[in-house]
């Protein structure tokens, strides 16, 4: 059984991850045309559909992590999403020299986020979550 501090740290970790995804998803939603343009600028096909997918993943995934619902699955989906976003939008290996450092920093920041998501996928949401409440009832 997890100690209370482990559950509290798990919750704080989820909040920190949510602070990345939920505001980003809301910004993409409110600036949808700009999001589509940005996706189009990197040459991805179907930029409007990709923008819709990004909004859904970031908002729904952010809320699911916030409340701790289907946390393991959500964390894996967000990790995969973050990996592809990193490759397509933070491709430091092809960035101009004056932008390579920042792009590389953003790429590896996302790799660290993926690491946190994978740890969350392996550990679950803990007691302070919908998943934790369901487990307690069983």
C-alpha positions in Angstrom: 0.0 0.0 0.0 1.3 3.4 -0.9 2.1 5.9 1.8 0.1 9.2 1.8 3.1 11.2 0.7 3.5 9.0 -2.4 -0.1 9.6 -3.3 0.3 13.3 -2.7 3.5 13.4 -4.8 1.7 11.5 -7.5 -1.1 14.0 -7.5 1.3 16.9 -7.6 3.2 15.3 -10.5 -0.1 14.9 -12.4 -0.9 18.5 -11.8 2.5 19.5 -13.2 2.0 17.5 -16.3 -1.5 18.8 -16.7 -0.1 22.4 -16.5 1.7 21.6 -19.8 -1.1 19.9 -21.7 -4.4 21.5 -20.7 -3.4 25.2 -21.3 -1.8 24.1 -24.6 -4.9 22.4 -25.8 -7.1 25.3 -24.8 -4.8 27.7 -26.6 -4.9 25.5 -29.7 -8.7 25.6 -29.5 -9.1 29.3 -29.1 -6.4 30.0 -31.8 -7.5 27.2 -34.0 -6.7 28.8 -37.4 -3.2 29.6 -36.1 -2.8 26.0 -34.9 -3.8 24.7 -38.4 -1.4 27.1 -40.0 1.5 26.0 -37.7 0.8 22.4 -38.4 0.6 23.1 -42.2 4.0 25.0 -41.9 5.8 21.8 -41.0 4.3 19.9 -43.9 2.0 17.5 -42.1 -1.0 16.2 -44.1 -4.5 17.1 -43.1 -3.5 20.0 -40.8 -7.1 20.7 -39.7 -7.7 17.1 -38.7 -4.3 17.1 -36.9 -5.3 20.2 -35.1 -8.6 18.7 -34.0 -6.7 15.6 -32.8 -4.2 17.7 -30.9 -6.9 19.7 -29.2 -8.8 16.5 -28.2 -5.7 14.7 -26.9 -4.4 17.7 -24.9 -7.7 18.8 -23.4 -9.3 15.4 -22.8 -5.9 13.9 -21.7 -5.2 16.9 -19.5 -8.6 16.6 -17.7 -8.3 12.8 -17.4 -4.9 13.2 -15.8 -6.2 16.0 -13.5 -8.9 13.8 -12.1 -7.0 10.5 -12.4 -9.3 8.8 -14.8 -7.9 5.9 -17.0 -4.5 7.3 -16.0 -2.3 4.6 -17.3 -3.9 4.6 -20.8 -4.1 8.4 -20.8 -0.4 8.7 -19.9 0.6 6.3 -22.7 -1.5 8.2 -25.3 0.0 11.5 -24.1 3.5 10.0 -24.3 3.0 8.9 -27.9 1.4 12.2 -28.8 4.4 14.1 -27.2 6.9 11.9 -29.0 5.4 12.7 -32.4 5.0 16.4 -31.6 8.7 16.5 -30.6 9.8 14.9 -33.8 7.7 17.1 -36.1 7.8 20.4 -34.2 11.2 20.4 -32.4 13.4 18.8 -35.0 16.6 20.5 -33.8 18.6 18.4 -36.2 17.2 20.3 -39.1 16.7 23.7 -37.5 18.7 26.7 -38.6 21.8 27.2 -36.5 20.4 30.3 -34.7 17.3 28.3 -33.6 19.0 24.9 -33.0 19.7 25.4 -29.3 16.2 26.4 -28.3 14.7 23.7 -30.5 16.9 21.1 -29.0 16.0 22.3 -25.5 12.3 22.0 -26.3 12.9 18.5 -27.8 14.6 17.2 -24.7 12.1 18.9 -22.4 9.5 16.8 -24.2 11.6 13.7 -23.8 11.6 14.3 -20.1 7.8 14.8 -20.1 7.5 11.5 -21.9 9.6 9.9 -19.2 7.3 11.3 -16.5 4.3 10.1 -18.4 5.7 6.6 -18.7 6.4 6.5 -15.0 2.8 7.6 -14.4 1.7 4.8 -16.8 3.6 2.3 -14.8 2.5 3.5 -11.3 -1.0 4.6 -11.9 -2.8 7.6 -10.4 -2.6 6.8 -6.8 -5.3 7.2 -4.1 -6.2 10.8 -4.9 -7.9 10.0 -8.2 -11.0 8.5 -9.8 -8.9 5.4 -10.6 -8.0 5.2 -6.9 -11.6 5.5 -5.8 -12.6 2.7 -8.2 -9.8 0.4 -6.9 -10.9 1.1 -3.3 -14.5 0.0 -4.2 -13.3 -3.3 -5.6 
